[in-house]
Amino acid sequence: MQIGSIAPSKHISGISSGIRKQEQGLSFGDVLKQAISDLQQLQRTSAYNNYLLATGQVENLHKVMIDAEKADIALQFTLQIRNKLLEAYQEIMRMQI
């Protein structure tokens, strides 16, 4: 059985480009702000598509569903990042000097 390589998605290549930007001088906070901004844009797009769907103006139901899933996955990913950061902070606070 032969296993082929998996091509990176836009989201993963967006993350890796954010990491490259960080190496060029952007701080972790700037990268995080950009990721949250991207999440907000995905949620706005999904909300607008839902509005179009509710008013009967939607032309492509598949696009609405795909955009909704993108926003949901991005939100889940962001929440998991937040949880990991909080766990790391709590672990640091528990360390004894």
C-alpha angles and dihedrals in degrees: 000000000000122000117204126210121267117236114228116251124233091258093054093044087049089055093047091049088052089053091049089051089051089055088053092060109285115129126237088251091057092051090048092050090051091050091051090048090053089050091052091050091052090050092049090051091049092048091050091049089050089052090051090048092050092050093046095244096117117118100183118037091185092062091051092052094045092050091049091052092047090054092046094049092046090051092049090048092049092049091051091051089050091049092051092049091050091048091050091049092049091048091052091049090053092054115107119225 
